[in-house]
Amino acid sequence: MGKHVLIVEDDELVADHLAALVRDQLDCMPFIAGNTGEAMALAAERLDFSFLDIKLSDGLTFPLAQHLRARGVPFVFVSATDPAKVPPDLSAAPFLRKPVPLPRLLAVARAHL
């Protein structure tokens, strides 16, 4: 497992499911953050890709997305939030609306890994 994937998701079941997919289907090492503080701390590590829920219990992940983009780390928003709420400077980022079919989720990740 050479590549590192950050999963930012505050629903533990969803995060665990995504982590299993990252390990088993993508052969990558998952790192899970359940809030924005954990996510920003993990974003300082070597990352190759990230799945970002938008709305967490302690805030939005847009500052994290801007940080990842500045570091050149590809990411995809995976959220039930209205895509129109994404700020204009992040609107070009891939957006998958929950619930996401598994093949679509894996295809987007593989395209960036």
RODRENNU-920325 format. One record per atom (N, C-alpha, C): residue number from 1; residue in one letter; chain; atom name; y, z, x. Coordinates in steps of 0.2 Angstrom, whole numbers, plus 2048, in hexadecimal, padded with zeros to 3 digits. Atoms other than C-alpha are relative to their C-alpha. Example, Ala and Ser with C-alpha at 12.3 -4.5 7.8 and 13.67 -1.06 7.14 Angstrom:
# residues 2
<pt i="1" aa="A" ch="A" at="N" yy="7FA" zz="800" xx="804"/>
<pt i="1" aa="A" ch="A" at="CA" yy="7EA" zz="827" xx="83E"/>
<pt i="1" aa="A" ch="A" at="C" yy="806" zz="800" xx="804"/>
<pt i="2" aa="S" ch="A" at="N" yy="7FA" zz="7FF" xx="7FC"/>
<pt i="2" aa="S" ch="A" at="CA" yy="7FB" zz="824" xx="844"/>
<pt i="2" aa="S" ch="A" at="C" yy="805" zz="803" xx="7FC"/>
This chain:
# residues 113
<pt i="1" aa="M" ch="A" at="N" yy="7FA" zz="800" xx="804"/>
<pt i="1" aa="M" ch="A" at="CA" yy="800" zz="800" xx="800"/>
<pt i="1" aa="M" ch="A" at="C" yy="806" zz="800" xx="804"/>
<pt i="2" aa="G" ch="A" at="N" yy="7FB" zz="800" xx="7FC"/>
<pt i="2" aa="G" ch="A" at="CA" yy="80E" zz="7FA" xx="80A"/>
<pt i="2" aa="G" ch="A" at="C" yy="807" zz="800" xx="7FD"/>
<pt i="3" aa="K" ch="A" at="N" yy="7F9" zz="800" xx="803"/>
<pt i="3" aa="K" ch="A" at="CA" yy="81D" zz="7F7" xx="7FE"/>
<pt i="3" aa="K" ch="A" at="C" yy="801" zz="806" xx="7FC"/>
<pt i="4" aa="H" ch="A" at="N" yy="7FE" zz="7FA" xx="803"/>
<pt i="4" aa="H" ch="A" at="CA" yy="826" zz="805" xx="7F6"/>
<pt i="4" aa="H" ch="A" at="C" yy="804" zz="7FE" xx="7F9"/>
<pt i="5" aa="V" ch="A" at="N" yy="7FD" zz="802" xx="807"/>
<pt i="5" aa="V" ch="A" at="CA" yy="82B" zz="804" xx="7E3"/>
<pt i="5" aa="V" ch="A" at="C" yy="803" zz="807" xx="7FD"/>
<pt i="6" aa="L" ch="A" at="N" yy="7FD" zz="7FA" xx="804"/>
<pt i="6" aa="L" ch="A" at="CA" yy="837" zz="811" xx="7DB"/>
<pt i="6" aa="L" ch="A" at="C" yy="800" zz="7FF" xx="7F9"/>
<pt i="7" aa="I" ch="A" at="N" yy="801" zz="800" xx="807"/>
<pt i="7" aa="I" ch="A" at="CA" yy="834" zz="815" xx="7C9"/>
<pt i="7" aa="I" ch="A" at="C" yy="805" zz="805" xx="7FD"/>
<pt i="8" aa="V" ch="A" at="N" yy="7FB" zz="7FB" xx="803"/>
<pt i="8" aa="V" ch="A" at="CA" yy="843" zz="81D" xx="7C0"/>
<pt i="8" aa="V" ch="A" at="C" yy="7FF" zz="800" xx="7F9"/>
<pt i="9" aa="E" ch="A" at="N" yy="802" zz="7FF" xx="807"/>
<pt i="9" aa="E" ch="A" at="CA" yy="83D" zz="823" xx="7AF"/>
<pt i="9" aa="E" ch="A" at="C" yy="7FF" zz="807" xx="7FF"/>
<pt i="10" aa="D" ch="A" at="N" yy="800" zz="7F9" xx="802"/>
<pt i="10" aa="D" ch="A" at="CA" yy="83F" zz="833" xx="7A6"/>
<pt i="10" aa="D" ch="A" at="C" yy="7FA" zz="802" xx="7FB"/>
<pt i="11" aa="D" ch="A" at="N" yy="806" zz="7FF" xx="804"/>
<pt i="11" aa="D" ch="A" at="CA" yy="830" zz="831" xx="79B"/>
<pt i="11" aa="D" ch="A" at="C" yy="7FA" zz="801" xx="804"/>
<pt i="12" aa="E" ch="A" at="N" yy="806" zz="7FF" xx="7FB"/>
<pt i="12" aa="E" ch="A" at="CA" yy="821" zz="838" xx="7A5"/>
<pt i="12" aa="E" ch="A" at="C" yy="7FB" zz="7FC" xx="7FF"/>
<pt i="13" aa="L" ch="A" at="N" yy="806" zz="805" xx="802"/>
<pt i="13" aa="L" ch="A" at="CA" yy="814" zz="82E" xx="79C"/>
<pt i="13" aa="L" ch="A" at="C" yy="801" zz="7F9" xx="802"/>
<pt i="14" aa="V" ch="A" at="N" yy="7FE" zz="807" xx="7FE"/>
<pt i="14" aa="V" ch="A" at="CA" yy="81D" zz="81E" xx="79F"/>
<pt i="14" aa="V" ch="A" at="C" yy="801" zz="7FF" xx="807"/>
<pt i="15" aa="A" ch="A" at="N" yy="7FF" zz="800" xx="7F9"/>
<pt i="15" aa="A" ch="A" at="CA" yy="821" zz="822" xx="7B1"/>
<pt i="15" aa="A" ch="A" at="C" yy="7F9" zz="800" xx="803"/>
<pt i="16" aa="D" ch="A" at="N" yy="807" zz="800" xx="7FE"/>
<pt i="16" aa="D" ch="A" at="CA" yy="80F" zz="827" xx="7B4"/>
<pt i="16" aa="D" ch="A" at="C" yy="7FC" zz="7F9" xx="7FF"/>
<pt i="17" aa="H" ch="A" at="N" yy="803" zz="806" xx="802"/>
<pt i="17" aa="H" ch="A" at="CA" yy="809" zz="817" xx="7AC"/>
<pt i="17" aa="H" ch="A" at="C" yy="802" zz="7FA" xx="805"/>
<pt i="18" aa="L" ch="A" at="N" yy="7FD" zz="804" xx="7FB"/>
<pt i="18" aa="L" ch="A" at="CA" yy="815" zz="80D" xx="7B7"/>
<pt i="18" aa="L" ch="A" at="C" yy="7FE" zz="801" xx="807"/>
<pt i="19" aa="A" ch="A" at="N" yy="802" zz="7FE" xx="7F9"/>
<pt i="19" aa="A" ch="A" at="CA" yy="810" zz="816" xx="7C7"/>
<pt i="19" aa="A" ch="A" at="C" yy="7F9" zz="7FD" xx="801"/>
<pt i="20" aa="A" ch="A" at="N" yy="807" zz="802" xx="800"/>
<pt i="20" aa="A" ch="A" at="CA" yy="7FD" zz="812" xx="7C3"/>
<pt i="20" aa="A" ch="A" at="C" yy="800" zz="7F8" xx="801"/>
<pt i="21" aa="L" ch="A" at="N" yy="800" zz="808" xx="800"/>
<pt i="21" aa="L" ch="A" at="CA" yy="802" zz="7FF" xx="7C0"/>
<pt i="21" aa="L" ch="A" at="C" yy="802" zz="7FE" xx="807"/>
<pt i="22" aa="V" ch="A" at="N" yy="7FD" zz="802" xx="7F9"/>
<pt i="22" aa="V" ch="A" at="CA" yy="80C" zz="7FF" xx="7D1"/>
<pt i="22" aa="V" ch="A" at="C" yy="7FB" zz="801" xx="805"/>
<pt i="23" aa="R" ch="A" at="N" yy="806" zz="7FF" xx="7FB"/>
<pt i="23" aa="R" ch="A" at="CA" yy="7FD" zz="806" xx="7DA"/>
<pt i="23" aa="R" ch="A" at="C" yy="7FB" zz="7FB" xx="7FF"/>
<pt i="24" aa="D" ch="A" at="N" yy="806" zz="804" xx="801"/>
<pt i="24" aa="D" ch="A" at="CA" yy="7EF" zz="7FD" xx="7D2"/>
<pt i="24" aa="D" ch="A" at="C" yy="801" zz="7F8" xx="7FF"/>
<pt i="25" aa="Q" ch="A" at="N" yy="7FE" zz="807" xx="801"/>
<pt i="25" aa="Q" ch="A" at="CA" yy="7F7" zz="7EC" xx="7CD"/>
<pt i="25" aa="Q" ch="A" at="C" yy="804" zz="7FD" xx="805"/>
<pt i="26" aa="L" ch="A" at="N" yy="7FB" zz="803" xx="7FC"/>
<pt i="26" aa="L" ch="A" at="CA" yy="804" zz="7EA" xx="7DA"/>
<pt i="26" aa="L" ch="A" at="C" yy="7FE" zz="802" xx="808"/>
<pt i="27" aa="D" ch="A" at="N" yy="802" zz="7FE" xx="7F9"/>
<pt i="27" aa="D" ch="A" at="CA" yy="7FC" zz="7F3" xx="7E9"/>
<pt i="27" aa="D" ch="A" at="C" yy="806" zz="803" xx="804"/>
<pt i="28" aa="C" ch="A" at="N" yy="7FA" zz="7FE" xx="7FD"/>
<pt i="28" aa="C" ch="A" at="CA" yy="80C" zz="7FC" xx="7EC"/>
<pt i="28" aa="C" ch="A" at="C" yy="800" zz="808" xx="7FF"/>
<pt i="29" aa="M" ch="A" at="N" yy="800" zz="7F8" xx="800"/>
<pt i="29" aa="M" ch="A" at="CA" yy="811" zz="80F" xx="7EF"/>
<pt i="29" aa="M" ch="A" at="C" yy="806" zz="801" xx="7FB"/>
<pt i="30" aa="P" ch="A" at="N" yy="7FA" zz="7FE" xx="805"/>
<pt i="30" aa="P" ch="A" at="CA" yy="81B" zz="816" xx="7DF"/>
<pt i="30" aa="P" ch="A" at="C" yy="803" zz="806" xx="802"/>
<pt i="31" aa="F" ch="A" at="N" yy="7FC" zz="7F9" xx="800"/>
<pt i="31" aa="F" ch="A" at="CA" yy="828" zz="823" xx="7E0"/>
<pt i="31" aa="F" ch="A" at="C" yy="804" zz="800" xx="7FA"/>
<pt i="32" aa="I" ch="A" at="N" yy="7FE" zz="7FF" xx="806"/>
<pt i="32" aa="I" ch="A" at="CA" yy="82D" zz="82A" xx="7D0"/>
<pt i="32" aa="I" ch="A" at="C" yy="806" zz="805" xx="800"/>
<pt i="33" aa="A" ch="A" at="N" yy="7FB" zz="7FB" xx="801"/>
<pt i="33" aa="A" ch="A" at="CA" yy="83E" zz="832" xx="7CB"/>
<pt i="33" aa="A" ch="A" at="C" yy="802" zz="800" xx="7F9"/>
<pt i="34" aa="G" ch="A" at="N" yy="7FF" zz="7FE" xx="808"/>
<pt i="34" aa="G" ch="A" at="CA" yy="841" zz="83A" xx="7BA"/>
<pt i="34" aa="G" ch="A" at="C" yy="807" zz="801" xx="7FE"/>
<pt i="35" aa="N" ch="A" at="N" yy="7F9" zz="7FF" xx="801"/>
<pt i="35" aa="N" ch="A" at="CA" yy="854" zz="83C" xx="7BC"/>
<pt i="35" aa="N" ch="A" at="C" yy="804" zz="7FD" xx="805"/>
<pt i="36" aa="T" ch="A" at="N" yy="7FC" zz="804" xx="7FB"/>
<pt i="36" aa="T" ch="A" at="CA" yy="863" zz="834" xx="7C5"/>
<pt i="36" aa="T" ch="A" at="C" yy="800" zz="803" xx="807"/>
<pt i="37" aa="G" ch="A" at="N" yy="7FF" zz="7FD" xx="7F9"/>
<pt i="37" aa="G" ch="A" at="CA" yy="864" zz="841" xx="7D3"/>
<pt i="37" aa="G" ch="A" at="C" yy="7FA" zz="7FF" xx="804"/>
<pt i="38" aa="E" ch="A" at="N" yy="806" zz="801" xx="7FC"/>
<pt i="38" aa="E" ch="A" at="CA" yy="852" zz="83F" xx="7D8"/>
<pt i="38" aa="E" ch="A" at="C" yy="800" zz="7F8" xx="802"/>
<pt i="39" aa="A" ch="A" at="N" yy="800" zz="807" xx="7FF"/>
<pt i="39" aa="A" ch="A" at="CA" yy="854" zz="82C" xx="7D6"/>
<pt i="39" aa="A" ch="A" at="C" yy="805" zz="7FE" xx="806"/>
<pt i="40" aa="M" ch="A" at="N" yy="7FC" zz="801" xx="7FA"/>
<pt i="40" aa="M" ch="A" at="CA" yy="863" zz="82C" xx="7E2"/>
<pt i="40" aa="M" ch="A" at="C" yy="7FD" zz="802" xx="807"/>
<pt i="41" aa="A" ch="A" at="N" yy="803" zz="7FD" xx="7F9"/>
<pt i="41" aa="A" ch="A" at="CA" yy="85A" zz="837" xx="7EF"/>
<pt i="41" aa="A" ch="A" at="C" yy="7FA" zz="7FB" xx="802"/>
<pt i="42" aa="L" ch="A" at="N" yy="805" zz="804" xx="7FE"/>
<pt i="42" aa="L" ch="A" at="CA" yy="84B" zz="82B" xx="7EE"/>
<pt i="42" aa="L" ch="A" at="C" yy="803" zz="7F9" xx="802"/>
<pt i="43" aa="A" ch="A" at="N" yy="7FD" zz="806" xx="7FF"/>
<pt i="43" aa="A" ch="A" at="CA" yy="856" zz="81C" xx="7EF"/>
<pt i="43" aa="A" ch="A" at="C" yy="802" zz="7FF" xx="808"/>
<pt i="44" aa="A" ch="A" at="N" yy="7FF" zz="800" xx="7F9"/>
<pt i="44" aa="A" ch="A" at="CA" yy="85A" zz="821" xx="801"/>
<pt i="44" aa="A" ch="A" at="C" yy="7FA" zz="7FE" xx="804"/>
<pt i="45" aa="E" ch="A" at="N" yy="806" zz="802" xx="7FC"/>
<pt i="45" aa="E" ch="A" at="CA" yy="848" zz="81D" xx="806"/>
<pt i="45" aa="E" ch="A" at="C" yy="800" zz="7F9" xx="800"/>
<pt i="46" aa="R" ch="A" at="N" yy="802" zz="807" xx="800"/>
<pt i="46" aa="R" ch="A" at="CA" yy="841" zz="80D" xx="80A"/>
<pt i="46" aa="R" ch="A" at="C" yy="7FD" zz="7FE" xx="7FA"/>
<pt i="47" aa="L" ch="A" at="N" yy="802" zz="803" xx="806"/>
<pt i="47" aa="L" ch="A" at="CA" yy="83F" zz="803" xx="7FA"/>
<pt i="47" aa="L" ch="A" at="C" yy="7FF" zz="7F9" xx="800"/>
<pt i="48" aa="D" ch="A" at="N" yy="801" zz="807" xx="800"/>
<pt i="48" aa="D" ch="A" at="CA" yy="839" zz="7F2" xx="7F6"/>
<pt i="48" aa="D" ch="A" at="C" yy="801" zz="7FD" xx="7F9"/>
<pt i="49" aa="F" ch="A" at="N" yy="7FF" zz="802" xx="807"/>
<pt i="49" aa="F" ch="A" at="CA" yy="83B" zz="7F2" xx="7E3"/>
<pt i="49" aa="F" ch="A" at="C" yy="801" zz="806" xx="7FC"/>
<pt i="50" aa="S" ch="A" at="N" yy="800" zz="7FA" xx="804"/>
<pt i="50" aa="S" ch="A" at="CA" yy="840" zz="7FD" xx="7D5"/>
<pt i="50" aa="S" ch="A" at="C" yy="800" zz="7FE" xx="7F8"/>
<pt i="51" aa="F" ch="A" at="N" yy="800" zz="800" xx="807"/>
<pt i="51" aa="F" ch="A" at="CA" yy="83D" zz="7FF" xx="7C2"/>
<pt i="51" aa="F" ch="A" at="C" yy="805" zz="805" xx="7FE"/>
<pt i="52" aa="L" ch="A" at="N" yy="7FB" zz="7FB" xx="802"/>
<pt i="52" aa="L" ch="A" at="CA" yy="84D" zz="807" xx="7BA"/>
<pt i="52" aa="L" ch="A" at="C" yy="800" zz="800" xx="7F8"/>
<pt i="53" aa="D" ch="A" at="N" yy="7FE" zz="7FE" xx="807"/>
<pt i="53" aa="D" ch="A" at="CA" yy="84E" zz="80F" xx="7A9"/>
<pt i="53" aa="D" ch="A" at="C" yy="807" zz="801" xx="800"/>
<pt i="54" aa="I" ch="A" at="N" yy="7F9" zz="7FF" xx="800"/>
<pt i="54" aa="I" ch="A" at="CA" yy="860" zz="80F" xx="7A4"/>
<pt i="54" aa="I" ch="A" at="C" yy="802" zz="807" xx="7FE"/>
<pt i="55" aa="K" ch="A" at="N" yy="7FE" zz="7F9" xx="803"/>
<pt i="55" aa="K" ch="A" at="CA" yy="862" zz="81F" xx="79A"/>
<pt i="55" aa="K" ch="A" at="C" yy="7FB" zz="805" xx="802"/>
<pt i="56" aa="L" ch="A" at="N" yy="804" zz="7FA" xx="7FE"/>
<pt i="56" aa="L" ch="A" at="CA" yy="85B" zz="82F" xx="7A2"/>
<pt i="56" aa="L" ch="A" at="C" yy="803" zz="806" xx="7FD"/>
<pt i="57" aa="S" ch="A" at="N" yy="7FE" zz="7F9" xx="803"/>
<pt i="57" aa="S" ch="A" at="CA" yy="85D" zz="841" xx="79C"/>
<pt i="57" aa="S" ch="A" at="C" yy="807" zz="802" xx="803"/>
<pt i="58" aa="D" ch="A" at="N" yy="7FA" zz="7FD" xx="7FD"/>
<pt i="58" aa="D" ch="A" at="CA" yy="86B" zz="844" xx="7A9"/>
<pt i="58" aa="D" ch="A" at="C" yy="805" zz="7FA" xx="801"/>
<pt i="59" aa="G" ch="A" at="N" yy="7FB" zz="805" xx="7FF"/>
<pt i="59" aa="G" ch="A" at="CA" yy="874" zz="833" xx="7A8"/>
<pt i="59" aa="G" ch="A" at="C" yy="7FD" zz="7F9" xx="800"/>
<pt i="60" aa="L" ch="A" at="N" yy="801" zz="807" xx="7FF"/>
<pt i="60" aa="L" ch="A" at="CA" yy="874" zz="820" xx="7AB"/>
<pt i="60" aa="L" ch="A" at="C" yy="7FE" zz="7FE" xx="807"/>
<pt i="61" aa="T" ch="A" at="N" yy="802" zz="802" xx="7FA"/>
<pt i="61" aa="T" ch="A" at="CA" yy="86C" zz="817" xx="7B9"/>
<pt i="61" aa="T" ch="A" at="C" yy="804" zz="7FA" xx="803"/>
<pt i="62" aa="F" ch="A" at="N" yy="7FC" zz="806" xx="7FD"/>
<pt i="62" aa="F" ch="A" at="CA" yy="87A" zz="80A" xx="7BC"/>
<pt i="62" aa="F" ch="A" at="C" yy="802" zz="802" xx="807"/>
<pt i="63" aa="P" ch="A" at="N" yy="7FE" zz="7FF" xx="7F9"/>
<pt i="63" aa="P" ch="A" at="CA" yy="881" zz="813" xx="7CC"/>
<pt i="63" aa="P" ch="A" at="C" yy="7FA" zz="7FF" xx="805"/>
<pt i="64" aa="L" ch="A" at="N" yy="806" zz="801" xx="7FB"/>
<pt i="64" aa="L" ch="A" at="CA" yy="86F" zz="813" xx="7D3"/>
<pt i="64" aa="L" ch="A" at="C" yy="7FF" zz="7F9" xx="801"/>
<pt i="65" aa="A" ch="A" at="N" yy="801" zz="808" xx="7FF"/>
<pt i="65" aa="A" ch="A" at="CA" yy="86D" zz="800" xx="7CF"/>
<pt i="65" aa="A" ch="A" at="C" yy="805" zz="7FD" xx="804"/>
<pt i="66" aa="Q" ch="A" at="N" yy="7FA" zz="803" xx="7FB"/>
<pt i="66" aa="Q" ch="A" at="CA" yy="87E" zz="7FD" xx="7D8"/>
<pt i="66" aa="Q" ch="A" at="C" yy="7FE" zz="802" xx="807"/>
<pt i="67" aa="H" ch="A" at="N" yy="802" zz="7FE" xx="7F9"/>
<pt i="67" aa="H" ch="A" at="CA" yy="877" zz="807" xx="7E7"/>
<pt i="67" aa="H" ch="A" at="C" yy="7FA" zz="7FC" xx="802"/>
<pt i="68" aa="L" ch="A" at="N" yy="805" zz="804" xx="7FE"/>
<pt i="68" aa="L" ch="A" at="CA" yy="867" zz="7FE" xx="7E7"/>
<pt i="68" aa="L" ch="A" at="C" yy="802" zz="7F8" xx="802"/>
<pt i="69" aa="R" ch="A" at="N" yy="7FD" zz="807" xx="7FE"/>
<pt i="69" aa="R" ch="A" at="CA" yy="870" zz="7ED" xx="7E6"/>
<pt i="69" aa="R" ch="A" at="C" yy="803" zz="7FF" xx="806"/>
<pt i="70" aa="A" ch="A" at="N" yy="7FC" zz="800" xx="7FA"/>
<pt i="70" aa="A" ch="A" at="CA" yy="87B" zz="7F1" xx="7F4"/>
<pt i="70" aa="A" ch="A" at="C" yy="7FB" zz="801" xx="806"/>
<pt i="71" aa="R" ch="A" at="N" yy="805" zz="800" xx="7FA"/>
<pt i="71" aa="R" ch="A" at="CA" yy="86B" zz="7F5" xx="7FF"/>
<pt i="71" aa="R" ch="A" at="C" yy="7FC" zz="7FA" xx="800"/>
<pt i="72" aa="G" ch="A" at="N" yy="804" zz="806" xx="800"/>
<pt i="72" aa="G" ch="A" at="CA" yy="863" zz="7E5" xx="7FA"/>
<pt i="72" aa="G" ch="A" at="C" yy="7F9" zz="801" xx="7FD"/>
<pt i="73" aa="V" ch="A" at="N" yy="807" zz="7FF" xx="803"/>
<pt i="73" aa="V" ch="A" at="CA" yy="855" zz="7ED" xx="7F0"/>
<pt i="73" aa="V" ch="A" at="C" yy="800" zz="7FD" xx="7F9"/>
<pt i="74" aa="P" ch="A" at="N" yy="800" zz="803" xx="806"/>
<pt i="74" aa="P" ch="A" at="CA" yy="850" zz="7E3" xx="7E1"/>
<pt i="74" aa="P" ch="A" at="C" yy="7FE" zz="805" xx="7FB"/>
<pt i="75" aa="F" ch="A" at="N" yy="802" zz="7FB" xx="805"/>
<pt i="75" aa="F" ch="A" at="CA" yy="84E" zz="7EC" xx="7D0"/>
<pt i="75" aa="F" ch="A" at="C" yy="800" zz="7FC" xx="7F9"/>
<pt i="76" aa="V" ch="A" at="N" yy="800" zz="802" xx="807"/>
<pt i="76" aa="V" ch="A" at="CA" yy="84B" zz="7E9" xx="7BE"/>
<pt i="76" aa="V" ch="A" at="C" yy="801" zz="806" xx="7FB"/>
<pt i="77" aa="F" ch="A" at="N" yy="7FF" zz="7FB" xx="805"/>
<pt i="77" aa="F" ch="A" at="CA" yy="852" zz="7F3" xx="7AF"/>
<pt i="77" aa="F" ch="A" at="C" yy="7FA" zz="7FF" xx="7FB"/>
<pt i="78" aa="V" ch="A" at="N" yy="806" zz="800" xx="805"/>
<pt i="78" aa="V" ch="A" at="CA" yy="843" zz="7F8" xx="7A4"/>
<pt i="78" aa="V" ch="A" at="C" yy="803" zz="806" xx="7FB"/>
<pt i="79" aa="S" ch="A" at="N" yy="7FC" zz="7FB" xx="804"/>
<pt i="79" aa="S" ch="A" at="CA" yy="84C" zz="800" xx="795"/>
<pt i="79" aa="S" ch="A" at="C" yy="800" zz="7FE" xx="7F9"/>
<pt i="80" aa="A" ch="A" at="N" yy="7FF" zz="801" xx="807"/>
<pt i="80" aa="A" ch="A" at="CA" yy="84D" zz="802" xx="782"/>
<pt i="80" aa="A" ch="A" at="C" yy="808" zz="7FF" xx="7FE"/>
<pt i="81" aa="T" ch="A" at="N" yy="7F9" zz="800" xx="800"/>
<pt i="81" aa="T" ch="A" at="CA" yy="860" zz="802" xx="785"/>
<pt i="81" aa="T" ch="A" at="C" yy="802" zz="7F9" xx="7FE"/>
<pt i="82" aa="D" ch="A" at="N" yy="7FD" zz="807" xx="801"/>
<pt i="82" aa="D" ch="A" at="CA" yy="86A" zz="7F3" xx="77E"/>
<pt i="82" aa="D" ch="A" at="C" yy="802" zz="7FD" xx="806"/>
<pt i="83" aa="P" ch="A" at="N" yy="7FE" zz="804" xx="7FA"/>
<pt i="83" aa="P" ch="A" at="CA" yy="86C" zz="7E6" xx="78C"/>
<pt i="83" aa="P" ch="A" at="C" yy="807" zz="7FF" xx="801"/>
<pt i="84" aa="A" ch="A" at="N" yy="7F9" zz="801" xx="800"/>
<pt i="84" aa="A" ch="A" at="CA" yy="87E" zz="7E4" xx="787"/>
<pt i="84" aa="A" ch="A" at="C" yy="804" zz="806" xx="803"/>
<pt i="85" aa="K" ch="A" at="N" yy="7FC" zz="7FA" xx="7FE"/>
<pt i="85" aa="K" ch="A" at="CA" yy="882" zz="7F6" xx="78D"/>
<pt i="85" aa="K" ch="A" at="C" yy="800" zz="800" xx="808"/>
<pt i="86" aa="V" ch="A" at="N" yy="800" zz="801" xx="7F9"/>
<pt i="86" aa="V" ch="A" at="CA" yy="87E" zz="7F0" xx="79F"/>
<pt i="86" aa="V" ch="A" at="C" yy="807" zz="7FE" xx="803"/>
<pt i="87" aa="P" ch="A" at="N" yy="7F9" zz="802" xx="7FE"/>
<pt i="87" aa="P" ch="A" at="CA" yy="88F" zz="7EF" xx="7A9"/>
<pt i="87" aa="P" ch="A" at="C" yy="7FF" zz="7F9" xx="803"/>
<pt i="88" aa="P" ch="A" at="N" yy="800" zz="807" xx="7FE"/>
<pt i="88" aa="P" ch="A" at="CA" yy="894" zz="7DD" xx="7AD"/>
<pt i="88" aa="P" ch="A" at="C" yy="7FE" zz="7FF" xx="807"/>
<pt i="89" aa="D" ch="A" at="N" yy="802" zz="801" xx="7F9"/>
<pt i="89" aa="D" ch="A" at="CA" yy="891" zz="7E0" xx="7C0"/>
<pt i="89" aa="D" ch="A" at="C" yy="7F9" zz="800" xx="801"/>
<pt i="90" aa="L" ch="A" at="N" yy="807" zz="800" xx="800"/>
<pt i="90" aa="L" ch="A" at="CA" yy="87F" zz="7E3" xx="7BC"/>
<pt i="90" aa="L" ch="A" at="C" yy="7FC" zz="7FC" xx="7FB"/>
<pt i="91" aa="S" ch="A" at="N" yy="803" zz="804" xx="805"/>
<pt i="91" aa="S" ch="A" at="CA" yy="87C" zz="7D7" xx="7AE"/>
<pt i="91" aa="S" ch="A" at="C" yy="7FB" zz="7FB" xx="802"/>
<pt i="92" aa="A" ch="A" at="N" yy="805" zz="805" xx="7FE"/>
<pt i="92" aa="A" ch="A" at="CA" yy="873" zz="7CB" xx="7B9"/>
<pt i="92" aa="A" ch="A" at="C" yy="7F9" zz="803" xx="802"/>
<pt i="93" aa="A" ch="A" at="N" yy="807" zz="7FD" xx="7FE"/>
<pt i="93" aa="A" ch="A" at="CA" yy="865" zz="7D7" xx="7BD"/>
<pt i="93" aa="A" ch="A" at="C" yy="7FB" zz="7FF" xx="7FA"/>
<pt i="94" aa="P" ch="A" at="N" yy="805" zz="801" xx="805"/>
<pt i="94" aa="P" ch="A" at="CA" yy="855" zz="7D4" xx="7B4"/>
<pt i="94" aa="P" ch="A" at="C" yy="7FF" zz="806" xx="7FC"/>
<pt i="95" aa="F" ch="A" at="N" yy="800" zz="7FB" xx="805"/>
<pt i="95" aa="F" ch="A" at="CA" yy="853" zz="7DE" xx="7A4"/>
<pt i="95" aa="F" ch="A" at="C" yy="7FA" zz="7FF" xx="7FC"/>
<pt i="96" aa="L" ch="A" at="N" yy="805" zz="800" xx="805"/>
<pt i="96" aa="L" ch="A" at="CA" yy="843" zz="7E2" xx="79B"/>
<pt i="96" aa="L" ch="A" at="C" yy="800" zz="805" xx="7FB"/>
<pt i="97" aa="R" ch="A" at="N" yy="7FF" zz="7FB" xx="806"/>
<pt i="97" aa="R" ch="A" at="CA" yy="844" zz="7EA" xx="78A"/>
<pt i="97" aa="R" ch="A" at="C" yy="7FA" zz="803" xx="7FE"/>
<pt i="98" aa="K" ch="A" at="N" yy="806" zz="7FD" xx="802"/>
<pt i="98" aa="K" ch="A" at="CA" yy="838" zz="7F7" xx="786"/>
<pt i="98" aa="K" ch="A" at="C" yy="7FE" zz="7FF" xx="7F9"/>
<pt i="99" aa="P" ch="A" at="N" yy="806" zz="800" xx="7FC"/>
<pt i="99" aa="P" ch="A" at="CA" yy="82A" zz="7F6" xx="781"/>
<pt i="99" aa="P" ch="A" at="C" yy="7FF" zz="7F9" xx="803"/>
<pt i="100" aa="V" ch="A" at="N" yy="801" zz="806" xx="7FC"/>
<pt i="100" aa="V" ch="A" at="CA" yy="826" zz="7E9" xx="78F"/>
<pt i="100" aa="V" ch="A" at="C" yy="7F9" zz="7FE" xx="800"/>
<pt i="101" aa="P" ch="A" at="N" yy="807" zz="802" xx="7FF"/>
<pt i="101" aa="P" ch="A" at="CA" yy="816" zz="7DF" xx="78E"/>
<pt i="101" aa="P" ch="A" at="C" yy="7FE" zz="801" xx="808"/>
<pt i="102" aa="L" ch="A" at="N" yy="802" zz="7FE" xx="7F9"/>
<pt i="102" aa="L" ch="A" at="CA" yy="80C" zz="7E4" xx="79E"/>
<pt i="102" aa="L" ch="A" at="C" yy="800" zz="7F9" xx="804"/>
<pt i="103" aa="P" ch="A" at="N" yy="800" zz="805" xx="7FC"/>
<pt i="103" aa="P" ch="A" at="CA" yy="80A" zz="7D2" xx="7A4"/>
<pt i="103" aa="P" ch="A" at="C" yy="807" zz="7FE" xx="802"/>
<pt i="104" aa="R" ch="A" at="N" yy="7F9" zz="802" xx="7FF"/>
<pt i="104" aa="R" ch="A" at="CA" yy="81D" zz="7CF" xx="7A3"/>
<pt i="104" aa="R" ch="A" at="C" yy="803" zz="805" xx="806"/>
<pt i="105" aa="L" ch="A" at="N" yy="7FE" zz="7FB" xx="7FB"/>
<pt i="105" aa="L" ch="A" at="CA" yy="820" zz="7E0" xx="7AD"/>
<pt i="105" aa="L" ch="A" at="C" yy="7FE" zz="7FE" xx="807"/>
<pt i="106" aa="L" ch="A" at="N" yy="803" zz="802" xx="7FA"/>
<pt i="106" aa="L" ch="A" at="CA" yy="814" zz="7DB" xx="7BA"/>
<pt i="106" aa="L" ch="A" at="C" yy="803" zz="7FA" xx="804"/>
<pt i="107" aa="A" ch="A" at="N" yy="7FD" zz="807" xx="7FD"/>
<pt i="107" aa="A" ch="A" at="CA" yy="81B" zz="7C9" xx="7BC"/>
<pt i="107" aa="A" ch="A" at="C" yy="807" zz="801" xx="803"/>
<pt i="108" aa="V" ch="A" at="N" yy="7F9" zz="7FF" xx="7FE"/>
<pt i="108" aa="V" ch="A" at="CA" yy="82D" zz="7CF" xx="7BE"/>
<pt i="108" aa="V" ch="A" at="C" yy="7FF" zz="804" xx="807"/>
<pt i="109" aa="A" ch="A" at="N" yy="801" zz="7FC" xx="7F9"/>
<pt i="109" aa="A" ch="A" at="CA" yy="827" zz="7DC" xx="7CC"/>
<pt i="109" aa="A" ch="A" at="C" yy="7FE" zz="7FC" xx="805"/>
<pt i="110" aa="R" ch="A" at="N" yy="803" zz="805" xx="7FB"/>
<pt i="110" aa="R" ch="A" at="CA" yy="81D" zz="7CF" xx="7D5"/>
<pt i="110" aa="R" ch="A" at="C" yy="805" zz="7FB" xx="802"/>
<pt i="111" aa="A" ch="A" at="N" yy="7FB" zz="805" xx="7FE"/>
<pt i="111" aa="A" ch="A" at="CA" yy="82B" zz="7C3" xx="7D5"/>
<pt i="111" aa="A" ch="A" at="C" yy="805" zz="803" xx="805"/>
<pt i="112" aa="H" ch="A" at="N" yy="7FB" zz="7FD" xx="7FC"/>
<pt i="112" aa="H" ch="A" at="CA" yy="835" zz="7D0" xx="7DF"/>
<pt i="112" aa="H" ch="A" at="C" yy="7FD" zz="803" xx="806"/>
<pt i="113" aa="L" ch="A" at="N" yy="803" zz="7FD" xx="7FB"/>
<pt i="113" aa="L" ch="A" at="CA" yy="828" zz="7D7" xx="7EA"/>
<pt i="113" aa="L" ch="A" at="C" yy="7FD" zz="7FB" xx="805"/>
